[in-house]
């Protein structure tokens, strides 16, 4: 599925939009789906009331071929910079090469 075919919520908040922009820049040609899971965590630890505190990411990118899970997650966290841990409380990452 190409990036243009990936479902995107039209109501993505500013933090989600920033995360998506950083992912597009860091993983050119990659396919990803970033889901805001914050509503499921309303009132829990880490819910800052912004509505953008918990996310799930599935990303397929050719550059992940030959990398282990830890290296892939480090690459995603590096691409997102200060967002995880600062403005994002939780990010579940599934990163794979397209043929996996």
Number of C-alpha atoms within 10 A of each C-alpha: 11 10 13 9 8 12 12 13 12 6 8 15 13 10 17 19 13 14 18 18 13 16 21 16 12 15 19 11 14 20 21 24 17 23 18 20 17 23 13 10 13 16 11 9 8 15 19 16 11 11 15 21 25 23 18 16 17 14 21 23 18 15 15 20 14 11 13 11 14 10 13 22 18 11 16 20 17 15 18 17 13 11 16 17 12 9 15 20 17 17 19 14 17 16 23 21 17 15 8 7
